[in-house]
């Protein structure tokens, strides 16, 4: 499993599925929170890349509706619509 796969799996388990189960329609994911949870060092661009990829949207059945904050940083926040 690649680092990007780890990011996608973590976000699916800890963000997408709980929100879907709870009936929420959108989720926000801060790259720095995922980075810290996975114990990464200096991999913010990888986290942002994994969350910004179409692969994440397709595998988790979500649609990206916004990206806020700095490019590829800890405070980059992704907002998704749950499909």
C-alpha positions, 0 to 999 in steps of 0.5 A: 500500500502506498502512502497515498493509499494510506491517506485515502484509507485513513480519510475514508475510515475516519471522515467519510464513513462516519459522516455518511453514517451520521447523515451528513452531506458535507465533510471538511478535512484539514491536511495537517490533521491527517498528516499528524494522525498518520505520523508523517514528517514533511509530507504535507504535499503528499497528503494534499495530493492524495486528497485532491486526486480524482481517485479519492473522490471516486473511491470514497464517493465524494465530490470536492467542492472547495479547497481553502488555505495555502497550497500543499500545507498543513492548513489546506482544508478540503471540503467534499460533498458526500454522494 
